Amino acid sequence: MTILDRKQRQDIGLVRHGDIMTNEEIDEIIDEEIDLYLNEKKKKKKDACYSKVKSRYKVWPSAYASGALVKCRKVGAKNWGNKSKKK
C-alpha cells in the first residue's frame, strides 16, 4: 500500500475540511458504496416476457428468441402466445 501525501489525498477527495480521513472512515465509505452497488444489482429482475420466451426457445440468445421477446413486450405478456380466434 502506498502512502499518499496531503496533496494527493486532497485530489482524490480523501481530505475533509482540512482533516485527513482515517483508514476506518475510508473503509466505511467503501463498504457503503459496495452495499449500494450490490443492492442495485439484486433489484433488477427479469420481466414476464423474458421468462415466457426463454422457456419456449432452446437456444438463448438467438435472433428468433430476441424477435419473439420484442413482440411479447409489444403486445404484453398476457396476450403473447395466445392465438386470436377468427370469426
C-alpha positions in Angstrom: 0.0 0.0 0.0 1.4 3.4 -0.9 1.4 6.4 1.3 -0.3 9.4 -0.2 0.8 12.9 0.6 -1.7 15.5 1.6 -2.0 16.9 -2.0 -2.7 13.5 -3.5 -5.3 12.8 -0.8 -6.9 16.2 -1.5 -7.0 15.5 -5.2 -8.9 12.2 -4.8 -11.3 13.5 -2.1 -9.8 11.9 1.0 -9.3 15.2 2.8 -12.4 16.6 4.6 -12.3 20.2 5.9 -8.6 20.1 6.2 -8.5 16.9 8.2 -7.2 13.7 6.7 -9.7 10.8 6.9 -8.7 7.8 8.8 -8.5 4.3 7.3 -11.6 3.3 9.3 -13.6 6.2 7.7 -12.4 5.3 4.2 -13.3 1.6 4.8 -16.7 2.6 6.0 -17.3 4.7 2.9 -16.1 2.0 0.6 -18.4 -0.6 2.4 -21.4 1.7 2.0 -20.7 2.1 -1.8 -20.3 -1.6 -2.3 -23.6 -2.3 -0.5 -25.4 0.3 -2.6 -24.0 -1.3 -5.8 -24.9 -4.8 -4.8 -28.4 -3.8 -3.8 -28.9 -2.2 -7.2 -27.8 -5.4 -8.9 -30.2 -7.5 -6.8 -33.3 -5.3 -7.6 -33.1 -6.0 -11.4 -35.5 -8.8 -12.2 -36.5 -10.2 -15.5 -40.0 -9.4 -16.8 -42.7 -12.0 -17.6 -42.0 -11.8 -21.3 -38.4 -12.8 -20.7 -39.4 -15.9 -18.8 -42.1 -16.9 -21.3 -39.9 -16.5 -24.4 -36.8 -18.1 -22.8 -38.8 -21.2 -21.9 -40.1 -21.6 -25.4 -36.8 -21.4 -27.3 -34.0 -23.9 -26.8 -31.1 -21.6 -28.0 -30.8 -18.4 -26.0 -29.9 -15.8 -27.1 -30.8 -16.2 -30.8 -32.3 -13.9 -33.4 -35.6 -15.7 -33.3 -35.8 -15.6 -29.5 -34.9 -11.9 -29.4 -37.5 -11.1 -32.0 -40.1 -13.0 -30.0 -39.1 -11.1 -26.9 -39.7 -7.8 -28.7 -43.1 -8.9 -29.9 -44.1 -10.1 -26.5 -43.1 -6.8 -24.9 -45.1 -5.0 -27.6 -48.4 -6.9 -27.0 -47.9 -7.7 -23.3 -47.1 -11.0 -21.6 -50.8 -11.9 -21.0 -51.6 -11.7 -24.7 -48.4 -13.1 -26.2 -48.6 -16.7 -27.4 -52.4 -16.8 -27.5 -53.8 -17.4 -30.9 -56.6 -15.0 -31.9 -59.9 -16.6 -32.7 -61.1 -15.8 -36.2 -64.8 -15.3 -36.7 
